[in-house]
Amino acid sequence: MYSIAVAGHICVDLTPELHAGGEPAPGQLVEVGPLSIRVGGSVANTGLVLADLGAEVTPYTTIGADGLGALLTGELQGRGLDTSHVVVSPEGATSYSVVVERPGQDRTFWHHTGANILFDGADVDSGSSDILHVGYPPLLPALVAGGGAPLAGLLARSHAAGGTTSVDLSVVDPDSAAGAADWDAILNAMCAHTDVLSPSLDDLTSALRIEEGFSVALVDRLAARFLTAGVAVVAISAGPHGLFIRTGTAARFRSSGRALAGVAHWAERSLDVPPVAVDDVVTTNGAGDAASAGLLFAIAIGASLEEAGRISAACSAAVIQGRRATPATIATLTPGLGGLLAAGR
């Protein structure tokens, strides 16, 4: 199996259990349930799902020299990840998000970028892993400075070492510093060195300021744009509408580093993957990252495109149910995948 590095954004997610009802008035005391404290951000969400599936994962990220940073490091180490490349900086506090998730409503976030502001990819050992996944560039200002030059450079270094590169985005707040950036330029700069792009539809529409609701036509239009810009595999998640995978030419796959070259049979395909039905929704937080992890794991074990879609959807469903995406869990959600995942380990 190919080794995988996950780099970029990390934080601690603080999620109070909220009850149905309106917004609290100023001065009002509102009773809430227990507080869930879990590691989050792309590095943790994607990396831990990959580890649960059985991949060899190395995280690269920046945290603060504080209690939340110690919590993050301990959690990653407890799940078998090597944290020797996690930079502890005295210059910034560890990032955290307060996840506001009311029953029956989509989640919102109160987010502190913290030490992520310092991550520029310079400390990533680009030649040490077969696959490099970079998560949440919109929340990593140093990485996308100068029109995305540090990000493009990081991806180019991995390519030069024979690695397969992957990028996942995050929603761009139009009122933030990231919202003022030229995302057309940043995305174009990175696409020449990006083999796999796995954002949500919301990530893309917010970055490109597209005010248009979901449609397959919109997904196809965006996927075509990034395939033309040089990406080999575009996988766009659209919540309850599922996952939409579009792929480039066989020649593009062969130039995509050793891992993606191994699944060149994915070339010139279009696959729409429905979500796995989930009766008990615990959280949607991290579901997109889990889908990205499933896709990368499928590449690492040389699965078919159809198997990749099923693994990806099942990983997302596991997280939505509040379960770890282990091979045993995936096998219960999607019968028939157990043998493939066990063999991949």
Secondary structure, 3 states (H helix, E strand, C coil): CCCEEEEECCEEEEEECCCCCCCCCCCCCCCCCCEEEEEEHHHHHHHHHHHHHCCCEEEEEEEECCHHHHHHHHHHHHCCCCCCCEEEECCCCCCEEEEECCCCCCCEEEEECHHHHHCCCCCCCCCCCCEEEEECHHHCCCCCHHHHHHHHHHHHHHHHCCCEEEEECCCCCCCCCHHHCCHHHHHHHHHCCCCEECCEHHHHHHHCCCCCCCCHHHHHHHHHHHHHHCCCEEEEECHHHCEEEEECCHHHHHCCHHHHHCCHHHCCCEEEECCCCCCCCCCCCCHHHHHHHHHHHHHHHCCCHHHHHHHHHHHHHHHHCCCCCCHHHHHHHCCCCHHHHHHHC
